[in-house]
Amino acid sequence: MLAPKLQPFKPPPLQRTLATLALISDKCTTLDQLKQVHAQMIVSAVVATDPFAASRLFFSCALSPFGDLSLAFRIFHSTPRPNSFMWNTLIRAQTHAPHALSLYVAMRRSNVLPGKHTFPFLLKACARVRSFTASQQVHVHVIKFGLDFDSHVVDALVRCYSVSGHCVSARQVFDETPEKISSLWTTMVCGYAQNFCSNEALRLFEDMVGEGFEPGGATLASVLSACARSGCLELGERIHEFMKVKGVGLGEGVILGTALVYMYAKNGEIAMARRLFDEMPERNVVTWNAMICGLGAYGYVDDALGLFEKMKKEGVVVPNGVTFVGVLSACCHAGLIDVGREIFRSMKSVYGIEPKIEHYGCLVDLLGRGGWLLEAVELVKGMPWKADVVILGTLLAASRISGNTEVAERVVKDILALEPQNHGVHVALSNMYAEAGQWQEVLRLRKTMKEERLKKAPGWSLVAT
């Protein structure tokens, strides 16, 4: 029997290689894998010959959780003619308006036309920094390229103007849009609510319903969340009434039910919030947090701690960092030092949650108000990060409660190292000297303030009286 004849190796066709590499880049789950695909693309000259494959790898590097923006830039600059998809992705990856706008300028200089996906990313960057001027500049280009009636672009414009606090401009864009889809109505209503324009938000919601738009669960949840953040109780109650009329119950979804509980709790309607909470057939950790934090914030400390114990006992939902902020804040309101200490310790020992700076801040405040100043100082020293101005301000307030000017002097020095222009701490320290009868120190500090031409600040809000 003759041995089979060996066939010479033939590399796969180039198109198959390109398609394979593009597919692999979409499936990568680590940065090392992305780098390996990049290396193969360089060897195969894919970056220079196939914009599609290069753009897929570029997308993963720029936007995936394990990506690397510097690697994305290298791929971008090694591509002979980056397409609009790559430019849009790069703009999308930028978190600050100046960077995004600079990329847009470079895109135009490269003779690449912006599209309907370009401007929402630009406007999102402007919204992050609440830049009204940048928003106006982008708006001009939206009109220039004839995209001022595109639903996604208009929605982004309205949201951007609203976030920057310019509801008049947002409403003008809204009114000039001939065909308004449901999401645009929602964005405008939320914009009013977030800017504390309660009456305008309520009227526009009524107009929305009158125009035949029946907002779904996601829309209602979005508006309710805006009502919670802005204290717009009247609109929140109107939406709740709308839900009852339309037969939208708490069983429609945990997100909508949670938004309703959150809205009532944040607005101080604790009894209604608790009733809705108890009626919900399903709750997630956000639901529990909304109720616990609401109870604690309005002084229902025993109820907040009791609900926390119920949450642990049921074991269906595990507490997270937000839960512990709410519980520790409740302890602080009631001066429950021993309980607060134990809850703080249990974060890591029981739940494996590393306390963050907000948790340390709650415990420092609790200890300081209770007269345990030196323990609070040691707690701050033992933090894995350097104390920020908020933590230091809490320590300064605790120093005043304890009448400890020595600690206060050190804290003021640390605050001024972080914020040299924070003149309010000089005033706070001077008041402490006066309360302690240290008049020589008062005169010395006032002389220093006069020499530096410091003026008394309107207030140092972190200093308790």
Beta strands, then each sheet from edge to edge (+ up, - down):
end
